Amino acid sequence: MSVTYLKKAAKSPETETEAARAVVTEMLSVIEAGREQAVRDYAVKLDKWSGAIALDSKSIEMRTRDIPQQVKDDIAFAAGNVRRFAEAQRASVQDFTFEIAPGLQLGQKLVPINTAGCYVPTGRYAHIASAYMSIATAKAAGVRTVIACSAPYKGEGIHPYVLYAMHVAGADVIMCLGGVQAIAAMAYGLFTGRKADVIVGPGNKFVAEAKRMLFGKVGIDVFAGPSEVAVIADESADPLIVATDLVGQAEHGHESPAWLITSSRRIAEEVSRIVPLLIERLPATAREAAAAAWRDYGEIVLCDTRDEMVGVSDTYACEHLEVHCADLDWWHAQLTNYGSLFLGEETNVAFGDKVSGPNHILPTKFAARYSAGLSVHKFLKPLTWQRMTQEACKVIAPISARISRLEGMEAHARTSDVRMEKYAPGSNADLGAPVGS
């Protein structure tokens, strides 16, 4: 039994982090001090944008009026799938009340956050799907105010298709802002007067670092990095489809890992041969990104057994995990660490990223070991509550008093004492030995 790397990555997801951290630290400091004017200055400097930040309904209509009907229909279909999936997630978690002891009621109430900030990246590509992935999910959770940001496209306003997707998904406020300045504006409540309680959405390393640094002031979805894909393939896999799917994710950017985990040397060698050919046929922008990603971050791992393949996969905890193997139910049962799972060659990451319904905002950089992707749960607070009668209080209070005093917390214990004196005067209940001074 062995695991062999036929291709090993030259870089890791952490390689570029420090440089981004220094840039973001300075930008956040400037924006926190200079507020809206500092954001406007960065918008002009970085995105060549001096127009309106918060868009009114007329501006949205003007920018999207020439979109072909087929494009509108496709966006509406995909956004509808995401919304329906999110609504099903919301229905799967409920408020509840139960009586744990006579007179003592406990419960959970699911309360949506008040304001969500949704970042929709626009850079190398127009990320239409990222708009409805975050916004529609927040609205399905019942968030009152959704503020969405996307950068001006090629020095103009928000890309019309992205803007339409933001509008259809239900954004309450749309701002033409990108990068660190957008994340800061949502966190500090600039241009809207409403600070985001949670900020979600994918972005480049500067956006990811801004979210990480602001975590605590605001909630965030996941600690994100460059998009990742892994394919698990056995001898039954089609090497052309496997290679195509690896390249399909590598085009995200120069730092996007693409990993093949296989028990078949034939598949490994064929995929290794095909991937560069597929990259070479891509348009220039995608070709440059995918070539760098495969060269620096691509890996091919050859395993002896499927249990070893599961072990390698769970160690990588990949954002997107495809399984091109026989006995898919076995793989579904065994795999535990991934952002989203795609079972069988009939489905793939692009289907999930664009149309199917489950969210494509997912954990990267090993975070799938402890975190799931974006869902309605991120926008819901499962708040607990309790209520009890005086009779129940007389049962609970002595126990609370005794435990508090065992911990040395006399003031805690006296909150029980005062109730026993009121509800059970003259009681000889054991309240524990008072804590000495």
N, C-alpha and C positions, 0 to 999 in steps of 0.2 A: 504494500500500500504506500502510495507516495503522491505528492503534489509537485508538479513541475511547471515552471514559468517558461513558456516558449517565447513570450514577449513580456518584458517588465517595464513598468513606467519609469521614465527618467525624472519625473517631478511628482510632487504630492499636492493635494488641494491647499496645503498651508504655505506653499512656496511664495505666493504673491501677497500674503495677508499683511505683513508688516508695513509695506509701502502704502497700502490702502489705509491702514490704521492712522498713519501720520497725516495723510491728506484729510481724512474725515474729522480727526480731532480738531484740526485748525478750522475747518469749515463750520463745524457745530459751534465752536467758540465764537466765531465771527457772527453767526446768525443769532445766537442767543443774545448777544449784545446789541446787534444792529437791527434785529427783528425784520419787519417786512421790507425795509429798504435794502438790507443786506441780501435778502432772498432775490429781490428784483435785480440787484447788481450781479449776482451769480447767474441769474437767468440770461442776462445780456452777455455776460462773459463766456459762459459755457455752452449755451444753447442758441445764442444770437436771437433771443426773444425779448422784445420790449412791449409786447401787446398786453391785453387784459390777462390777469391771472385766473380769477374766478369767472366762468363763462355763464352768461344768461341764456335763457331759452331761445332767444332770437339768434344768438351767435351759434348755438348748437344746430338749429334748423338750417341756417345758411351754410354751415360747414358740411352738413350731411345730405343736403337735398339732392345732389347728383349721384348718389350711390345707386348702382343698378339694383333692380328688384330682386334678382337672384342672390346677390350678396346679402341683402337684407333678410331674405328668407332663410338662407343658410345660417346666418348669425342667430336669428330668432330660434331656429330649430335646435342648434347646439346649446344656446343659453337656456332654452326650455328644458333640455335634458339635465343640465346642471342644477337648475332650480328644483325640478321634480325629485332628483336624487337627494338634494339637501333637505327638501321638505320631508322625505321619507326618513332621513336621519333625525330630523327634529321630532317626528312622531314616535321614534323609537325610544326617546327619553321623556319621562313624564314627571309631573309633580306627584307627590304622594304624602299621605298621612297615615300613621299607625299608632296604636296605643301599646307601648312597650311594657307598661305596668299599669295597674289600676290608677286612673287619674292622671297619668303622664303621657301626653301626646307629643310625638316627634314628627318632623316632616321635612320635606325638601320642596323648594320652589325654584323653578328655573326662570331666571330673570335675564333678559337680553341686556348687553351693555348699551349705553346710550349713543356713543359715537364711535364709528369704525373708520379708519383710514385705509384705503385700498390703493396700493401702488401698481400701476400698469406700465411695464417697461416699453420703451420705444427707442431703439438704437439701430443695431444692425438689421433688425427685423421689426415689423409692426405686429406686436403680440396681441392680436384680437382676442384670442381665447382667454388670456389672463384677465381681461376685463370682467367677463361674466363669471369666471371661476371664483373670484373674490367677492364681487359686488352682489351677484345673485345669491350666493351662499349667506352673506351677511343679512340680506333682506329676508331670506327664508327663515333665519333665526329670529327675526323680529327686531333687528337693530333700528332704532328710531332715525338716526342720521348717518348716512354713508357718504363720506367725502372721498372722492376719487381723484388721483393725480396721474397725468401722463405727460411726457416731455413733448415739446414742439417737434414736429417731424421735418427734418431738413430745413430748419430755420423758420418754418411756417407754424400754423396752429397744430393741435393734436391731429394725428392721422385720421382722416374722415371715418375709416372703417373701425378704428379703435374707439373713436368718439361715439359712433353709433352703437357699438357694443356696450359701452359704459352707460349710455342713455337707456337702451333696451333693458339692461340688467337692473336698472332702478336706482342709479346713483342720485343722491339728493343734491350734492354739490360737486361740480367738476372743475378742476383747476388745471391750467396749462403750466405744469411744472414738472421737472424731471430731476433725477439724481438725489444727492444728499439734501439739496435745498427743499425738495418736495417732502422728504421724510421729516425734516426739521419743521417745515411749515405745518404739517399735520400734527406733529407732536406738541408744538407750542401754540397751536390754535391760531396761527397767522392767517389773515385774509377772511376768516370765517368766525372768529371769536369762540370756536368750539375745539377744545383740545381732544384729540383722538384718545380713546381708552385703549384701543388695540390698533396696531398697524400691521397689515398683511400684504403679501404680494411678492413675487420674485423680482430680481434686479441684478445688476452687476456687483462686483466685489465692493464698490463704494457704497451702494445702497445696502447691501448685506451688513457691512461694517457699521453704517449709521444706525441701522435697526439694533444691532448688537449693543452699541454703545448707549443707546437711549433706553434699552430694556430696563425696566424698573420705573422710569418715568411713564412709560407706556408698556402695554403688553405687546408681544409680537407673536407671529405664527410659529416660525421655526428659525433656528440659527442656520441660515442658508449659505450655500456656496454654489459653484458652477454646476449646471445640470449633469446628472450621471445616468448611465445605462449599463446594465449587465444582462447578458443572455446566458442562460444555462441550456446546453445543447447536448443531446446524446447522439448515437449513431443514426437515429431516424431523422434528424434535422436536415433541413434544406440549407446548404451553406450559402447560397445566394441570398436567401431571405434573411438569414442570420447576419450576413455582412451588410446587407442593405439597412437593417434595423440599427446596427451599430453606427453606421455612417449617418443615419437619420438623426441620431442624437448628437453625434460629434459636431455637426454643423452649428450647434448652439454657440460655441465659442472656443477660443484657443485653449481654454483650461478645463474643458468638459471631458471627464474620464469616460472611456468606453471599454468594458471588460467582457471577455468571453471566458466562460467556465465550462469545460467540456470533458467528457470521458472518451472522446474519439479523436485520435491523432489525425485521422483523415479529415474530419471536420475542421480541426484546428489549422491544419496546413492549407486547406482550401480557402477558409475565411481569411487567413493571412495573405494569401495570394490575391483574393478578390477585392479586399477593402481598398488598397491603393488605386486599383482600377476604377472603382466607383467614385472615389474622391476626385480623381482626375477629370471625371465627366461632369462635375458640378459647376454651376455658375461661379464666377470669380470670388464673390464674397463668401459663399458657403465653402468653396474649395480651400480657400486660405484658412478658414477657421477649422474645418474638419481635418485638414492635413496636419496642422499644428497639434490639435487635440490627440489625434491618433499617434503621432510621433512621440509626444511628450508624456501622455497620460494613458494611452491604450495598453491593455494587457491581454494575454492569452494564457490561461491556466489549464493545464492538463491534469486530470485526476484519474485514479484507478476505479473508484466506486462512486455511486450516486450519494452515499453518505458523506464522502469527502467533498463532493460538490456542494452539498447542503452546508457543510461546515465552512467552506471557503465563502460561499454566498452570504451566510449569516455574519461572518467576520467583516465583509465589505459593507453590509447593511446598505445596499444600494438604493438610491432614490427610485428608479424605475427598474423593475426586474421582470424580464421575459423568460418563460420556460418553454423550450422547444424540445419536448421529450415525450416518450410514451408514459402511460400511467399518470396522467395529470393530477388525479385525486391524491395520489401518494405525495407528490411534490407540494400540493396545496396544504396537506396535513403537516408536512415536515418543516417547511420553511417558516421562519419566525421574524426575520429582520429585513424589512424592505419598506419603502414609502408606498408604492402601489405595485400590485402583482398582475401580470398579464399572462394568462395560461393558454398555451397553444399558439401555433403560428398564425391562426386566423385572426388573432387580436395583436395589437402592438401599441407601442408608446404613443405614436402619433394619434391613433384613434382616441386614446384616453386623454391626451393633451388637448384635443380640439373638440370632440363631439360626444363621446359616450355618456358622460354624466358624473362619474367620480372626479374628485378635485385633482388638479395637476400641480397645485402648490404643495410641495412635498419636502420632507427632511433630506438633507444631504450631509456629506462629511461625517458619516457614521452615526448621525443623530437618529436614524431609524431604529437603533438599538433601544431607544427609550421614548421615542416620540412618533406620533402619526402625522399625517398630512392635515391640511386645512379642512375643517368641517364646521357644521353649525355649532359644534360643541365649543369651538374657540370663541364664539360670540355669546355664549350662554354662561351664566354664573349659577351653579347648583347651590343655592343658598339654603342653609339649614335653619330650622326654627324649632322651638319647643314651648310647651305650655303645660302647666300642671295645676291640679286642685290643691287645696290646703291639706287634704288627707294624704295626697301623694307627696307633698312637701315634707310632711312629718316622717315619711319613710326615707326620703332622699337626704334630708338635711343632716341627720346624725352621721350618716356614712361620709358625706362630704366634709363635715367638721373633723371627723377622726382622720381621714386621709390628709386633709390640709395640715393638721397638727403634726402628723407623722413626717410631713415634708418640711415642717418648721415654719409654716405660713399662717401665723396667728390671725392676721386681719382677714384672710380668706375664711378661716374657721368661724369668725364672729359674724359673717354674713349668714351662716346657718344658725348660730346661737340666737340672733335677734328674731328670727322667724319662729324658732321653737318657743321662745318666750311669748310671742304674740299668738301663735296658733295652738300651742299646747302648754299653757302656763301650768307650772307645777310638775311637769313631766320629769321623770327620772331617767330619761334617755341618756345613754353614754355618748358624750360629745367629745371625748378624748381629753388627755391631759394638756392643759394650757401650756403654750410654749414659754419657757423661762426668759427673763430679760437678759 
